[in-house]
Amino acid sequence: MRSLVPLRLLAAAAVLPLALSACGASAHATKTAATAPARFELPRPTGPHQAIGTTELHLVDAGRADPWVPGRIRELMVSVWYPAARSSGPKAPYLRPGVAKALSEADALGVFKAGTVDWASARTHAAEGAPADARRARPVVLYSPGLGVPRALGTTVAEELASRGYVVVTLDHTYETAPIEFPAGRVEPQRLPSSDTQARKTALDTRVKDSRFVLDRLGALRAGRNPDAEGRALPAGLGRSLDLSRVGMAGHSAGGIQAAEAMRTDRRVDAGIDMDGTLQYAKNDYVRVAETGLDRAFMLMGAATGGSPQTHLTTPSWGSFWTHSTGWKRDLNVPTASHYSYTDVQSVLPALDAELDIPAEDRAALIGTVDPGRMTASVRAYVTAFFDRALLGRHRPILDRPSPRHPDVRFIR
């Protein structure tokens, strides 16, 4: 993993092999497709809004050419997670059928051999299409995953924030993510070229434009229009539940870099979180926001991928960002965590390990040696506390100093 760390700035080599190929970890789970595939459950959200809903939107940016496929216009799939008026209807699948099928036919994350995991049966805790609790408008948080990774890997964070009164929009980035399912079962594969510096710059530029476009379409939704390209029915009250005067963004790896750069270029984004994304394209080639910093609230959340903690004291691009940022800021690090500890992999992998007997070195490469339950609870707690402070003006003491309830988290001063 250490040789991949410089590329975790956009999660390039670190994510693309691990997502859908056999090129990731050195060994695979011993279970074979001849036995029943292993199943898993996501951790239940802990907020007061236990009734949460979700829906998908197909968004088409008719004025923008797709950077990866000539002749195509840019189109996106996003999921919206929100407090629901009531928990009615079936729970949404964790992955759409076409995506689940693709994962089942590949060696997913480098440790789950094809056919050994029942991806299709996994469910979220959100009722699909449930009416929104629109008694008041709620802050909006965008979530973006790492390069090549489906938005589904941010479901635990999205559901937790929704259960605490936020509307969360998770983004897929077409032809970069592998794969994406569109309406009527159309599945678009990944078409990202090799990860050289220019490809990373194109990817980040595209992602930032995706963020801006999604905010534009959410504005249309708030105004009473239906932004879905097929005009599919939307959950009742969804548009009224959006408070677009209070917008945050969080992301893992490339998504975290995207959050910072989106804030630099779009004043609509009030606060952001970068989960272990290095703010550079290559050595001595920093993302612009690392050179300018930000004047609004931002939180860095690092791990120790490859054994080296990523903090503003150890990672030059983070150090530059920290020095130039004048807004409220925090730098948190979990030295026993690894790159994917900030995603659903932190919960999914240990649960499947009980059946699949994943080699310890492969498990540690993805999620470190941190206690899985404590890590999931810590990510939820600090992400929620940050947005409570930045978007709602609520003081959260957990952000002031280390907490005995979260002993793995270090404050980097």
Secondary structure, 3 states (H helix, E strand, C coil): CHHHHHHHHCCHHHHHHHHHCCCCCCCCCCCCCCCCCECCCCCCCCCCCCCEEEEEEEEEEEEEECCCCCCCEEEEEEEEEEEECCCCCCEEECCCHHHHHHHHCCCECCCECCCCECHHHCEEEEEECCCECCCCCEEEEEEECCCCCCHHHHHHHHHHHHHCCCEEEEECCCCCCCCEECHHHCEECCCCCCCCHHHHHHHHHHHHHHHHHHHHHHHHHHCCCCCCCCCCCCCCCCHHHEEEEEEEEEEECHHHHHHHHHHHHCCCCCEEEEECCCCEEECCEECHHHHHCCCCEEEEEECCHHHCCCCCCCCHHHHHHHHHCCCCEEEEECCCCCHHHHCCHHHHHHHHHHHHCCCHHHHHHHHCCCCHHHHHHHHHHHHHHHHHHHHHCCCCHHHCCCCCCCCCCEECC
